[in-house]
Amino acid sequence: MHIAPDKKAAEFTPAYLALLESGELAERSRLAREHMEDCDLCGRGCHVNRMETMVGVACRSGPQAGVASSGLHYGEEDPIRGIRGSGMITFSWCNMRCVYCESSDISDCGTGTVKNARELADIMLDLQDQGAHNINLISASHVVAQIIDALVLAAADGLRLPLIYNSGGYDSLEALKLLDGIIDVYMPDMKYGSDDIASKYSKINDYVAVNRQTLREMNAQVGDLVVDGDGVARRGVLVRHLILPGDLGDTDSVLKFIAEEISVNTYVNLMTKYRPENKAADYPELDHRPSINDFREAQESGLKYGLTRLL
């Protein structure tokens, strides 16, 4: 899908540099650490002191972030990967429990290595040196404080790439307010339009309300997706919706919300990559790929609501 470049994108400066220069970025780091002492930095709001313990923490993450992998990634959407690749940092663990997760070794088992702020900052800087278009923070919801800590160091040492916040869409307003002026591109999932389905397949009872609140805040901060002359994202929101078999995600409801309450110009990727992974075999309705008709109906819903940037 072609997106016309925005003239302002040619003059792009990462949002976080202004906060670095004013000292506000360091203050955000301090505040985020305070939040971790009574943690409300994701949609679960479990209020555990993550600076002291990981017991009872839904994300199973303490004061430092686990990193499962990092490197140039060419499998993202065109505006994210560009021609040089996206600078992927995939974090260990997750604040969701999707039974069909294709990366359950990372999300459920915590594959990876714990990194301190200096080490995480160095990963960001190394990805910049490799030519990445951006820093793509994957499964980032539960490590907001750790990301900001590392960014203070990385930005001071010359990081100048846009930051992409890549999440399951189950984020807290508290975390997003801390990220306002730091994140350039938000890339959340909108997995479901039904709480019953979200509870059954991702073990979250209030996903829809939290997810929609998340999208409203992200859009208020950065607006519709803007790309530069090379078609690479510089600022804005890109929404992902995974097509599940038999329309289990309630795609029509998701797309109706985006069109009517966010923007008809929202970049929406109707993802066709679902395959039964992890524990999907325990759910017969999930134990097969979506049909061609599932994909067709999803596209028709988007067009019906006037969405102009469907992938």
C-alpha positions as CSV (number, residue, x, y, z in Angstrom):
1,M,0.0,0.0,0.0
2,H,1.4,3.4,-1.0
3,I,1.3,6.3,1.5
4,A,2.1,9.7,0.2
5,P,5.1,11.3,2.0
6,D,4.7,14.2,4.3
7,K,6.9,17.2,3.7
8,K,7.5,17.6,7.5
9,A,8.9,14.1,7.7
10,A,11.9,15.2,5.7
11,E,12.8,17.4,8.6
12,F,12.4,14.6,11.1
13,T,13.9,14.8,14.6
14,P,13.1,12.2,17.2
15,A,10.5,13.4,19.7
16,Y,12.7,12.4,22.7
17,L,15.5,14.8,21.9
18,A,13.6,17.8,23.1
19,L,13.0,16.0,26.4
20,L,16.6,15.1,26.7
21,E,17.8,18.7,26.3
22,S,15.3,20.0,28.8
23,G,16.0,17.3,31.4
24,E,12.5,16.0,31.2
25,L,13.6,12.6,29.9
26,A,15.6,12.0,33.0
27,E,12.6,13.1,35.1
28,R,10.4,10.6,33.2
29,S,12.9,7.9,34.0
30,R,12.7,8.7,37.7
31,L,8.9,8.8,37.6
32,A,8.6,5.5,35.8
33,R,10.8,3.9,38.5
34,E,8.5,5.3,41.1
35,H,5.5,3.7,39.3
36,M,7.3,0.3,39.4
37,E,7.3,0.4,43.2
38,D,3.4,0.1,43.0
39,C,3.3,-1.0,39.4
40,D,0.5,0.3,37.1
41,L,2.7,0.4,34.0
42,C,0.5,-2.0,31.9
43,G,-3.2,-2.7,31.6
44,R,-3.1,-5.3,34.4
45,G,-2.2,-2.8,37.1
46,C,-1.1,-5.4,39.6
47,H,0.5,-2.9,42.0
48,V,3.4,-5.1,43.0
49,N,6.7,-3.5,44.0
50,R,8.7,-4.7,41.0
51,M,11.8,-3.1,42.3
52,E,12.0,-5.7,45.0
53,T,10.2,-8.8,43.8
54,M,8.8,-10.6,40.8
55,V,6.4,-12.7,42.8
56,G,2.8,-12.0,41.9
57,V,3.8,-9.9,38.9
58,A,1.8,-10.9,35.8
59,C,4.7,-10.0,33.5
60,R,7.2,-11.9,35.6
61,S,9.7,-9.1,35.1
62,G,11.6,-7.2,37.8
63,P,13.7,-4.0,37.7
64,Q,15.7,-5.0,34.7
65,A,14.4,-6.0,31.2
66,G,15.0,-9.3,29.6
67,V,16.0,-9.2,25.9
68,A,15.2,-12.3,23.9
69,S,16.7,-11.1,20.6
70,S,17.8,-8.0,18.7
71,G,18.9,-7.2,15.2
72,L,17.8,-5.9,11.8
73,H,14.3,-7.2,11.0
74,Y,12.9,-7.2,7.4
75,G,9.5,-8.9,8.2
76,E,7.6,-5.9,9.4
77,E,5.2,-3.7,7.4
78,D,6.8,-1.7,4.6
79,P,6.8,1.7,6.4
80,I,8.6,0.0,9.4
81,R,11.2,-2.1,7.7
82,G,12.1,0.2,4.8
83,I,15.0,-1.0,2.7
84,R,17.6,-1.3,5.6
85,G,15.4,-3.1,8.1
86,S,13.9,-2.2,11.5
87,G,16.1,-2.2,14.6
88,M,14.2,-4.9,16.5
89,I,14.6,-5.4,20.2
90,T,12.3,-8.2,21.4
91,F,11.7,-8.3,25.2
92,S,11.3,-11.4,27.3
93,W,8.0,-12.2,28.9
94,C,4.6,-10.5,28.2
95,N,1.7,-9.1,30.1
96,M,-0.8,-11.2,28.1
97,R,-1.4,-15.0,28.0
98,C,-2.5,-15.7,24.4
99,V,-3.0,-19.4,24.0
100,Y,-2.1,-19.3,20.4
101,C,1.1,-17.2,20.8
102,E,3.7,-18.1,18.1
103,S,6.5,-17.0,20.4
104,S,5.5,-18.7,23.6
105,D,9.2,-19.6,24.4
106,I,9.7,-15.8,24.8
107,S,6.3,-14.7,26.2
108,D,5.6,-17.6,28.5
109,C,9.0,-19.0,29.3
110,G,11.1,-15.9,29.3
111,T,13.8,-16.9,26.9
112,G,16.5,-14.2,26.8
113,T,19.1,-12.4,28.9
114,V,18.5,-9.7,31.5
115,K,20.1,-6.4,30.5
116,N,20.8,-3.3,32.6
117,A,20.1,0.2,31.2
118,R,23.7,0.6,29.8
119,E,23.5,-2.7,28.0
120,L,20.1,-1.9,26.5
121,A,21.2,1.5,25.5
122,D,24.2,-0.1,23.7
123,I,21.9,-2.4,21.8
124,M,20.0,0.6,20.5
125,L,23.2,2.4,19.5
126,D,24.5,-0.7,17.8
127,L,21.3,-1.1,15.7
128,Q,21.7,2.5,14.7
129,D,25.3,1.8,13.6
130,Q,24.0,-1.2,11.5
131,G,21.8,1.2,9.5
132,A,18.4,0.5,11.1
133,H,15.6,2.9,10.2
134,N,14.2,2.9,13.7
135,I,14.3,1.2,17.1
136,N,11.4,-1.3,17.2
137,L,10.5,-2.1,20.9
138,I,8.6,-5.4,20.6
139,S,6.4,-6.6,23.5
140,A,7.2,-3.4,25.3
141,S,4.2,-2.9,27.6
142,H,5.8,-4.4,30.7
143,V,9.2,-2.7,30.3
144,V,8.3,1.0,29.9
145,A,10.5,2.1,32.8
146,Q,13.5,0.1,31.6
147,I,13.2,1.5,28.1
148,I,13.1,5.1,29.3
149,D,16.1,4.4,31.6
150,A,18.1,3.1,28.6
151,L,16.9,5.9,26.3
152,V,18.4,8.6,28.6
153,L,21.8,7.0,28.1
154,A,21.4,6.2,24.4
155,A,20.1,9.6,23.4
156,A,22.9,11.3,25.3
157,D,25.4,9.1,23.4
158,G,23.9,10.0,20.0
159,L,20.8,7.9,19.3
160,R,18.7,9.7,16.7
161,L,16.4,7.1,15.4
162,P,12.6,7.1,15.8
163,L,11.2,4.8,18.5
164,I,8.5,2.4,17.7
165,Y,6.4,1.1,20.6
166,N,5.2,-2.4,19.6
167,S,2.6,-3.8,22.0
168,G,-0.3,-6.2,22.4
169,G,-2.5,-3.1,23.0
170,Y,-3.0,-3.9,26.7
171,D,-1.3,-0.7,28.0
172,S,-2.1,1.7,30.8
173,L,-2.7,5.4,30.6
174,E,-0.1,5.9,33.3
175,A,2.6,4.3,31.1
176,L,1.4,6.1,27.9
177,K,1.5,9.5,29.6
178,L,5.1,8.8,30.6
179,L,5.8,7.9,26.9
180,D,4.2,11.1,25.5
181,G,6.9,13.0,23.6
182,I,9.2,9.9,23.7
183,I,7.5,7.5,21.2
184,D,7.4,8.5,17.6
185,V,5.4,5.5,16.2
186,Y,2.9,3.4,18.1
187,M,2.2,0.0,16.7
188,P,-0.4,-1.7,19.0
189,D,-2.5,-4.8,18.4
190,M,-6.3,-4.6,18.5
191,K,-6.8,-8.3,19.1
192,Y,-10.5,-8.5,20.0
193,G,-13.8,-6.8,20.0
194,S,-15.2,-9.0,22.7
195,D,-14.1,-9.4,26.3
196,D,-15.5,-12.9,26.5
197,I,-13.1,-14.0,23.7
198,A,-10.2,-12.0,25.2
199,S,-10.7,-13.7,28.5
200,K,-10.9,-17.1,26.9
201,Y,-7.9,-16.8,24.6
202,S,-5.6,-14.2,26.3
203,K,-6.7,-14.5,30.0
204,I,-7.7,-10.8,30.3
205,N,-11.2,-9.8,31.3
206,D,-11.2,-6.1,30.4
207,Y,-9.2,-6.1,27.1
208,V,-11.7,-4.2,25.0
209,A,-12.1,-1.2,27.2
210,V,-8.4,-1.0,28.0
211,N,-7.4,-1.5,24.4
212,R,-9.7,1.2,23.1
213,Q,-8.5,3.6,25.8
214,T,-5.0,2.8,24.7
215,L,-5.7,3.5,21.0
216,R,-7.4,6.8,21.9
217,E,-4.4,8.0,23.9
218,M,-1.8,6.9,21.3
219,N,-3.7,8.6,18.5
220,A,-4.0,11.8,20.6
221,Q,-0.3,11.8,21.0
222,V,0.9,11.1,17.5
223,G,-2.0,11.0,15.1
224,D,-2.2,9.3,11.7
225,L,0.9,7.6,10.3
226,V,3.3,10.0,8.5
227,V,6.1,8.7,6.2
228,D,9.1,10.3,4.6
229,G,10.1,10.4,1.0
230,D,11.4,6.8,1.2
231,G,8.1,5.6,2.6
232,V,9.5,5.0,6.1
233,A,7.3,5.8,9.1
234,R,8.3,8.8,11.1
235,R,5.4,9.5,13.3
236,G,1.9,8.2,14.0
237,V,-0.2,5.0,14.7
238,L,-0.1,1.7,12.9
239,V,-2.7,-0.8,14.1
240,R,-2.4,-4.6,13.8
241,H,-5.4,-6.9,13.9
242,L,-4.8,-10.6,13.6
243,I,-7.5,-12.4,11.6
244,L,-8.5,-15.4,13.7
245,P,-10.5,-18.4,12.3
246,G,-14.2,-18.0,12.2
247,D,-14.0,-14.3,13.0
248,L,-13.2,-15.0,16.7
249,G,-11.6,-11.6,17.0
250,D,-14.9,-9.8,16.1
251,T,-13.1,-7.9,13.3
252,D,-16.1,-5.9,12.3
253,S,-16.4,-4.4,15.8
254,V,-12.7,-3.6,15.8
255,L,-12.7,-1.8,12.5
256,K,-15.9,0.1,13.2
257,F,-14.3,1.5,16.4
258,I,-11.1,2.5,14.5
259,A,-13.1,4.2,11.7
260,E,-15.6,6.0,14.0
261,E,-13.5,6.9,17.1
262,I,-9.9,7.0,15.9
263,S,-9.5,8.0,12.2
264,V,-10.5,6.6,8.8
265,N,-6.9,7.3,7.8
266,T,-5.5,4.9,10.4
267,Y,-3.0,2.5,8.9
268,V,-4.5,-0.9,9.7
269,N,-2.7,-4.2,8.9
270,L,-5.2,-7.1,8.7
271,M,-2.7,-9.8,9.5
272,T,-3.1,-13.1,7.7
273,K,-0.3,-15.0,9.4
274,Y,-2.3,-16.9,12.1
275,R,-1.3,-20.5,12.5
276,P,-2.3,-22.8,15.4
277,E,0.7,-22.6,17.8
278,N,1.4,-23.0,21.5
279,K,-1.9,-24.3,23.1
280,A,-4.2,-23.7,20.2
281,A,-4.7,-27.5,19.8
282,D,-6.6,-27.4,23.0
283,Y,-9.2,-25.2,21.4
284,P,-10.8,-26.9,18.3
285,E,-12.1,-23.5,17.0
286,L,-8.5,-22.2,16.9
287,D,-6.8,-25.4,15.7
288,H,-6.8,-24.4,12.0
289,R,-6.0,-21.5,9.8
290,P,-8.5,-18.8,8.9
291,S,-10.4,-19.4,5.7
292,I,-10.3,-17.2,2.6
293,N,-13.7,-16.1,3.5
294,D,-12.5,-14.9,6.9
295,F,-9.9,-12.7,5.1
296,R,-12.5,-11.5,2.5
297,E,-15.0,-10.5,5.2
298,A,-12.4,-8.6,7.1
299,Q,-11.4,-6.5,4.0
300,E,-15.1,-5.9,3.3
301,S,-15.6,-4.6,6.8
302,G,-12.8,-2.1,6.5
303,L,-14.0,-0.8,3.2
304,K,-17.6,-0.6,4.6
305,Y,-16.4,1.8,7.3
306,G,-14.4,3.9,4.9
307,L,-10.9,2.9,6.2
308,T,-8.5,4.2,3.5
309,R,-5.2,2.6,4.6
310,L,-5.9,-1.1,4.9
311,L,-3.1,-3.6,4.3
